[in-house]
Amino acid sequence: MHVQTTGSVLRSLTLHTTVFASLLAGSGCASLDASRELQATAEAARRITGSIDPAEVWSLSVEGESPAWNGEDPLTYDDAVAVALQGDPRIRRNLAVIVERRAWYVQEGLPPNPTVAFGIGIAVDGLGGAPLMVRGLQMLSWLWKNPHRVAAAEAELRAAVYDAAFLCVDLMARTRMQLATVLASQEVLDYDLQYVDITNRTLELVQAQVDAGELPLLELDRAMLGYREAIEDVIASEYALEQSKLALLATMGRPTASTDWLAVGDLPPAWKIPSDEQALLDLAATGRLDVASAREGVLQIQADLGLAETRKFPEIGAGFEFIRNFSDRKAITPNLSITIPILDNGDPAIAIQSARLDAALMDLLSTLENAQRDVLISLSRYKDARDRSRIIRDDQLQVAIDAQERSDAAYREGVVDLNTLLMTQRQRITVERNLVMQELMTMEAMCDLRMAVGGSFDPTLDAVEPIEIEARSPATEQEDAS
């Protein structure tokens, strides 16, 4: 009968402790489901304007086949970006970080578990019975510490979303620039092949004149040298094209894929870029994801500072104690534990977080200034490359073509010598190559400028939307409603 009473008391105390812990944990009912934050990442990444929605791409295997491109068809800018979004392991890693940050947000919202201690004594003095002790303790300090921890976890979670979206913008810029390099390499190779044909025709003409005794053999040697140099340029261009394709495939997450495909697209594409410098700076002010992430870093440190300031408050724990002595007398005693901040008054922790806050503010300022610098430098580079391309295309190229054609006719008529003919031919190919390189530089500057403003020149896509961290997931809300 005595043992049954003891077991009944233990079951009752355990039940009360469980109920108390459940009530305390009721405030920490946040969901581990990170689908809302992952969708926010996909929404923020839509500024890259690929051929497939980012959320759809991320639902596919990172090493699986891409619905955007089969590895053989002509490759466009948007399709290359879609494949890169699917095949870049770093993006999947950042998505995993978002899930981790969501779990930390849930973890920080949970109250501490209650502590329950049991003790059973054995009589050594010959008296009957045995002492019993059950003690429960719940720390209450989390009530004023928890809001700061949750605020810091929210800021970290939002920063993880912005960081993942910023990585998408960076990947978009690199992918488009590398595809532009492939386009430029294709054009250069085409020009080099044309130049081989030109020098070959010249070689045949000189050969015929040498055979007829109209020119010395030295002229044939010069023509042959020009032809061999043209062939060397073709070989170099073929390898440059292959290497540019390999670099692009690596960025797309397909480093071992075949290079037997053709890149298609304009070099540079026709993007509607604001010409006003202030408009671009305004886009950067509202659209830079790294700036948004830096702001969240400041908010996180501010929350950590608030948490450090709570160390000046006493640590309080509330509990109870059940005791039964050798005489079978029982007592339930509520108790309170207080840790007074005397030796460690929190000043060092506050000083640490204050210094971290100053550093975070400077990081934010540096990020803002870097954004402005990127916009202005990229805009200047874009204007420079654009204007030089226009001059080469509208002025130099046609002059070089006309000079080469007139030189061909004049040489056939014996008006100019072979040196003049070879020089005009070389000048033409040089101008054509320079035009391709300037157009490539224009594209690179355009991509840099687009990234500098945040990823899009469209204000509706470029603006950083605020992210609300919800405690409960949409699926949980639907289950509750049903």
C-alpha positions in Angstrom: 0.0 0.0 0.0 2.9 2.3 0.8 4.5 1.7 -2.6 1.3 2.3 -4.4 1.0 5.7 -2.7 4.5 6.6 -3.7 3.8 5.6 -7.3 0.6 7.6 -7.4 2.4 10.7 -6.1 5.1 10.3 -8.8 2.6 9.9 -11.6 0.7 13.0 -10.4 3.8 15.1 -10.2 4.9 13.9 -13.6 1.5 14.7 -15.1 1.6 18.2 -13.7 5.1 18.8 -14.9 4.2 17.7 -18.4 1.1 20.0 -18.5 3.2 22.9 -17.3 5.9 22.3 -19.9 3.2 22.0 -22.6 1.8 25.3 -21.6 5.2 27.0 -21.7 5.9 25.4 -25.1 2.7 26.7 -26.5 4.3 30.0 -27.5 6.9 28.2 -29.6 4.6 26.6 -32.1 6.4 27.9 -35.2 6.6 25.5 -38.2 9.8 24.0 -39.5 8.4 24.3 -43.0 10.6 26.8 -45.0 8.4 26.8 -48.1 7.4 30.4 -47.6 11.0 31.6 -47.4 12.0 29.4 -50.4 9.1 30.9 -52.4 10.2 34.4 -51.3 13.7 33.5 -52.7 12.2 32.5 -56.0 10.2 35.7 -56.2 13.3 37.8 -55.5 15.2 35.8 -58.1 12.7 36.5 -60.9 14.6 39.7 -61.8 17.0 37.5 -63.7 14.3 36.9 -66.3 15.2 33.4 -67.4 13.1 31.0 -69.6 11.9 29.0 -66.5 10.6 30.1 -63.1 13.3 29.7 -60.5 10.9 27.7 -58.2 10.3 25.2 -61.0 14.0 24.9 -61.7 14.9 24.3 -58.1 12.4 21.4 -57.9 14.5 19.5 -60.4 17.6 17.5 -59.6 20.8 19.6 -59.6 22.5 17.1 -61.9 19.4 16.1 -63.8 18.4 16.9 -67.4 17.2 20.4 -68.0 13.8 21.1 -69.6 15.3 24.4 -71.0 18.1 22.9 -73.1 19.1 19.4 -74.2 22.8 20.1 -74.8 22.5 20.0 -78.6 20.1 22.7 -79.7 21.3 26.3 -80.1 21.8 27.9 -76.7 20.2 31.3 -75.9 20.8 33.7 -73.0 17.7 32.8 -71.1 18.1 29.1 -71.6 21.7 29.2 -70.4 20.5 31.1 -67.2 17.8 28.5 -66.6 20.3 25.6 -66.8 22.7 27.5 -64.6 20.1 28.1 -61.9 19.4 24.3 -61.9 22.9 23.1 -62.1 24.8 25.4 -59.7 25.4 23.6 -56.4 26.1 26.9 -54.6 22.5 27.9 -55.0 21.2 24.6 -53.6 23.6 25.1 -50.7 22.1 28.6 -50.0 18.6 27.1 -50.2 19.7 24.6 -47.6 21.0 27.5 -45.5 17.5 29.0 -45.6 16.0 25.8 -44.3 18.6 25.7 -41.6 17.9 29.4 -40.7 14.2 28.5 -40.5 15.0 25.7 -38.1 17.1 28.1 -36.0 14.2 30.6 -36.0 11.9 27.8 -34.6 14.6 26.8 -32.1 15.1 30.3 -30.7 11.3 30.6 -30.2 11.1 27.6 -28.0 11.2 28.0 -24.2 13.8 26.0 -22.2 12.8 22.6 -21.1 11.8 22.2 -17.4 14.1 20.4 -15.1 12.8 17.6 -12.8 15.0 15.9 -10.2 14.2 12.8 -8.2 15.8 11.4 -5.1 15.0 8.3 -3.0 16.9 7.7 0.3 17.7 4.5 2.1 17.4 4.4 5.9 20.7 3.5 7.6 19.6 4.1 11.2 17.1 1.3 11.5 14.1 3.5 11.2 11.2 2.4 8.9 10.4 4.1 5.6 12.5 5.9 3.1 12.8 9.6 2.2 11.6 10.8 -1.2 12.3 14.0 -3.0 10.9 15.3 -6.3 11.9 18.8 -7.5 10.8 20.7 -10.6 12.3 23.9 -11.9 11.4 26.1 -14.9 13.5 29.1 -15.9 11.4 32.2 -16.5 14.1 34.5 -17.8 13.4 33.3 -21.4 10.2 35.5 -21.2 12.3 38.7 -21.7 15.2 37.1 -23.5 13.1 35.3 -26.1 11.9 38.3 -28.2 15.6 39.3 -28.8 16.6 35.8 -29.8 13.6 35.5 -32.2 14.3 38.9 -33.7 17.9 38.0 -34.4 16.8 34.6 -35.9 14.3 36.5 -38.1 17.0 38.8 -39.4 19.3 35.9 -40.1 16.5 34.1 -42.0 15.7 37.1 -44.1 19.4 37.7 -44.8 19.7 34.1 -46.0 16.9 34.7 -48.5 18.5 37.9 -49.8 21.9 36.2 -50.0 20.4 33.3 -52.1 18.7 35.7 -54.4 21.8 37.8 -54.8 23.8 34.7 -55.8 21.2 34.1 -58.5 21.8 37.6 -59.8 25.5 37.1 -59.8 25.1 33.8 -61.6 22.9 35.4 -64.2 25.4 38.1 -64.9 28.3 35.6 -65.3 26.3 33.2 -67.4 25.2 35.9 -69.8 28.7 37.4 -70.1 30.2 33.9 -70.8 27.5 33.2 -73.4 28.4 36.6 -75.0 32.0 35.5 -75.0 31.0 32.4 -76.9 29.1 34.5 -79.4 32.1 36.8 -79.8 34.4 33.8 -80.3 32.0 32.4 -83.0 32.1 35.7 -84.8 35.9 36.0 -84.6 36.3 32.5 -85.9 33.9 33.3 -88.8 36.0 36.4 -89.6 39.2 34.4 -89.4 37.8 31.8 -91.8 36.8 34.6 -94.2 40.3 36.0 -94.0 41.7 32.6 -94.8 39.6 32.6 -98.0 40.9 36.1 -98.8 44.5 35.3 -98.3 44.0 32.0 -100.2 42.6 33.8 -103.2 45.5 36.2 -103.0 48.0 33.4 -102.9 46.4 31.8 -106.0 46.6 35.1 -107.8 50.2 35.6 -106.9 51.0 32.0 -107.9 49.6 32.5 -111.3 51.5 35.7 -111.8 54.8 34.1 -110.6 54.2 31.2 -113.0 53.6 33.7 -115.8 56.9 35.4 -114.9 55.2 38.6 -114.0 56.3 38.6 -110.3 59.4 37.4 -108.5 59.3 34.4 -106.3 59.7 36.6 -103.2 56.2 37.9 -103.7 54.9 34.3 -103.5 56.7 33.9 -100.3 55.0 36.9 -98.8 51.6 35.8 -100.0 52.3 32.3 -98.5 53.3 33.8 -95.2 50.1 35.8 -95.0 48.0 32.7 -95.7 49.9 30.7 -93.1 49.3 33.4 -90.5 45.6 33.4 -91.3 45.5 29.6 -90.8 47.2 30.1 -87.4 44.6 32.6 -86.4 41.9 30.2 -87.3 43.4 27.5 -85.1 43.7 29.9 -82.2 40.1 31.1 -82.6 38.9 27.5 -82.7 40.5 26.7 -79.3 39.3 30.1 -77.9 35.8 29.1 -78.9 36.1 25.7 -77.3 37.5 27.1 -74.1 34.8 29.8 -73.9 32.2 27.0 -74.2 33.8 24.9 -71.5 33.8 27.9 -69.2 30.1 28.5 -69.8 29.2 24.9 -69.3 31.1 24.8 -66.0 29.1 27.8 -64.9 25.9 26.1 -66.0 26.8 23.1 -63.8 27.5 20.9 -66.9 31.4 20.9 -67.0 31.7 17.6 -69.0 28.9 18.3 -71.5 29.6 18.3 -75.2 30.7 21.6 -76.9 29.0 20.6 -80.2 26.4 23.3 -80.1 25.9 26.9 -81.4 25.2 29.9 -79.3 22.5 32.3 -80.6 21.6 35.8 -79.6 22.5 39.4 -80.1 25.9 40.8 -79.2 25.0 42.9 -77.3 21.3 42.3 -76.7 18.8 45.2 -76.9 18.1 46.0 -73.3 16.2 49.1 -72.3 18.8 50.8 -70.0 17.9 54.1 -68.3 20.2 56.8 -69.6 19.8 59.0 -66.5 22.5 58.4 -63.9 20.2 59.3 -61.0 17.6 56.8 -62.2 20.2 54.0 -62.1 21.4 55.1 -58.6 17.8 55.0 -57.4 17.4 51.5 -58.8 20.5 50.4 -56.9 19.2 52.0 -53.7 16.0 50.0 -53.8 17.1 46.9 -55.6 20.5 45.7 -54.3 20.0 42.4 -52.5 23.4 42.6 -50.8 22.4 45.9 -49.3 19.2 44.3 -48.0 21.2 41.5 -46.5 23.6 44.0 -44.8 20.6 45.8 -43.3 19.4 42.5 -41.9 22.9 42.0 -40.4 22.5 45.3 -38.6 19.1 44.2 -37.3 20.5 41.0 -36.1 23.3 42.7 -34.1 20.7 45.1 -32.7 18.7 42.1 -31.4 21.9 40.5 -30.0 22.6 43.8 -28.2 19.2 43.8 -26.7 19.8 40.2 -25.5 23.1 41.2 -24.0 21.4 44.0 -22.1 19.1 41.5 -20.4 22.2 40.1 -18.6 21.8 43.0 -16.3 18.5 41.4 -15.1 18.4 38.6 -12.6 18.0 35.1 -13.9 14.8 33.8 -12.4 13.6 30.2 -12.1 10.3 29.0 -10.5 9.5 25.5 -9.4 8.3 23.2 -6.6 9.6 20.6 -4.3 7.9 17.5 -2.9 9.5 15.9 0.1 8.6 12.9 2.2 10.7 12.2 5.2 11.4 9.1 7.3 8.3 9.7 9.4 6.2 9.6 6.3 5.4 13.3 6.5 4.9 14.9 3.2 5.3 18.5 2.1 5.1 20.4 -1.2 7.1 23.6 -1.3 7.1 26.2 -4.1 10.5 27.8 -4.6 12.1 30.5 -6.6 15.7 30.7 -7.7 17.4 34.1 -8.5 20.8 34.6 -10.0 21.9 38.1 -9.2 24.2 39.8 -11.8 26.9 40.9 -9.4 30.2 39.4 -10.6 29.1 39.4 -14.2 26.9 42.4 -14.7 26.7 42.1 -18.5 28.9 45.1 -19.3 31.4 43.1 -21.3 28.7 41.4 -23.4 27.1 44.8 -24.0 30.4 46.3 -25.1 31.0 43.3 -27.4 27.7 43.7 -29.1 28.0 47.5 -29.3 31.3 47.1 -31.1 29.7 44.5 -33.5 26.9 46.9 -34.2 29.3 49.7 -35.1 31.1 47.3 -37.4 27.8 46.1 -39.0 26.8 49.7 -39.6 30.1 50.4 -41.3 29.7 47.2 -43.4 26.2 48.5 -44.4 27.7 51.9 -45.3 30.5 50.2 -47.3 28.0 48.1 -49.2 25.9 51.1 -50.1 29.0 53.0 -51.3 30.2 50.0 -53.3 26.8 49.8 -54.9 27.0 53.5 -56.0 30.6 53.0 -57.2 29.6 49.9 -59.2 26.7 51.8 -60.9 28.9 54.8 -61.9 31.9 52.8 -63.0 29.7 50.3 -65.0 27.8 53.1 -66.6 31.0 54.8 -67.7 32.3 51.5 -69.1 29.1 50.9 -70.9 29.0 54.3 -72.5 32.7 54.0 -73.5 32.3 50.6 -75.1 29.0 51.5 -76.7 30.3 54.7 -78.3 33.5 53.1 -79.5 31.5 50.2 -81.0 29.3 52.7 -82.9 32.4 54.5 -84.3 34.0 51.3 -85.5 30.7 50.0 -87.0 29.6 53.2 -88.7 33.0 54.6 -89.7 36.0 52.4 -89.6 34.5 49.1 -90.8 33.1 50.3 -94.0 36.2 52.3 -94.8 38.3 49.1 -94.2 36.1 47.0 -96.4 36.2 49.6 -99.2 40.0 49.9 -98.9 40.4 46.2 -99.1 38.2 45.8 -102.1 39.8 48.7 -104.0 43.2 47.3 -103.1 42.2 43.9 -104.6 41.1 45.6 -107.9 44.1 47.9 -108.0 46.5 44.9 -107.5 44.9 43.0 -110.3 45.5 46.0 -112.5 49.0 46.4 -111.4 48.5 49.8 -109.7 49.6 48.7 -106.2 52.1 46.2 -105.0 51.5 43.1 -102.9 52.5 44.8 -99.7 49.7 47.3 -100.0 47.2 44.5 -100.7 48.3 42.4 -97.7 48.2 45.5 -95.5 44.6 46.4 -96.4 43.5 42.8 -96.0 45.0 42.7 -92.5 43.5 46.1 -91.6 40.0 44.8 -92.5 40.3 41.7 -90.3 41.7 43.9 -87.5 38.8 46.3 -87.7 36.3 43.4 -87.7 37.9 41.8 -84.7 38.0 45.1 -82.9 34.3 45.6 -83.4 33.6 42.1 -82.0 35.7 42.8 -79.0 34.1 46.2 -78.4 30.7 44.7 -78.6 31.7 42.0 -76.1 33.0 44.8 -73.8 29.7 46.5 -74.2 27.9 43.4 -73.2 30.1 42.9 -70.2 29.5 46.5 -69.1 25.8 46.0 -69.6 25.8 42.9 -67.4 27.9 44.6 -64.7 25.5 47.6 -64.8 22.5 45.4 -64.5 24.0 43.6 -61.6 25.1 46.9 -60.0 21.4 48.1 -59.9 20.2 44.9 -58.5 19.6 42.5 -61.4 17.0 44.3 -63.5 16.4 47.6 -65.2 12.6 47.2 -64.5 11.7 48.9 -61.2 8.8 46.6 -60.6 11.1 43.5 -60.7 14.2 45.1 -59.2 12.7 46.4 -55.9 13.6 44.4 -52.8 10.3 43.3 -51.3 10.2 43.0 -47.5 9.9 39.5 -46.2 7.6 38.7 -43.4 8.6 35.7 -41.3 5.5 33.8 -40.4 5.5 31.4 -37.4 3.1 29.0 -39.0 3.4 27.6 -42.5 0.6 27.8 -45.0 0.1 24.0 -44.8 -0.4 24.2 -41.0 -2.8 27.1 -41.4 -4.9 25.1 -43.9 -5.0 22.1 -41.6 -6.2 24.3 -38.7 -8.9 25.8 -40.9 -10.1 22.4 -41.9 
